[in-house]
């Protein structure tokens, strides 16, 4: 097993469009393992760190047998059952949220109201880049706002810092909002090989009402030629899941952790 890097993307050209098939995330969290002489894309389980499940359904059917998969869809499960492979464990783990870019470029209804709320109540400055040290300082402020830190918090923390160090390497598009000369919020995005894009990170000072919706609006403008984007999952936090639901996704994809056995 070895750490994933971009040179291995050629083996995984058919990965589904997902926050977790984003090359930046794969460089950060992915591993490569050869099983039955075929490459399998893995990550380390956050709860059981000695386990390394396949992130998605492996390309080769020979690797569907006696396999653990972190993000199996209902369609994946149907394919496995069609091959008469036993599914020993099937547990719902997450929902991923997908959105139309145009919804945020040309907002309506509540989204438009919340954007106007921010624009009308605060004097702000929009910037496309920012000093790294000040980004790191703002991130600490953002972290201190969170009352609860769930099991994925450490990984989210480390992934954000990884992105900070590699903003130029991965051509991450950036939006920063200053209020009274201080950073109030940031939003990053990046193109995905599927010709869609990823809403990579968003951090805001919670005291500014409507700021997150305004950042969504401004970030979407940077990807006006791409129709679809994902904000990832709700990370099993009710508040995050509710927030992403309120943003009116056009698609929600349910994921399951599964453990397979042999042929029936």
Buried (B, 14 or more C-beta within 10 A) or exposed (E): EEEBEEEBBEBBEEBBBBBBBBBBBBBBBBBBBEBEEBBBBBBBBBEEEEEBBBBBBBBEBEBBBEBBBBBBBEEBBEBBEEEEBBBEEEEEBBBBBBBBBEBBBEBEEEBEEBBBBBEEEBEBEEEEEBEEEEBEEBBEEBBEEEEEEEEBBEBBEEBBBBBBEBBEEBEBBBBBBBBEEEBBBBBBBBBBEBEBBBBBBBBBBEEBEBBBBBBBBBBBEBBEEBBBBBBBBBBEBEEBBEBBEEBBBEEEBEBBBBBBEEEE
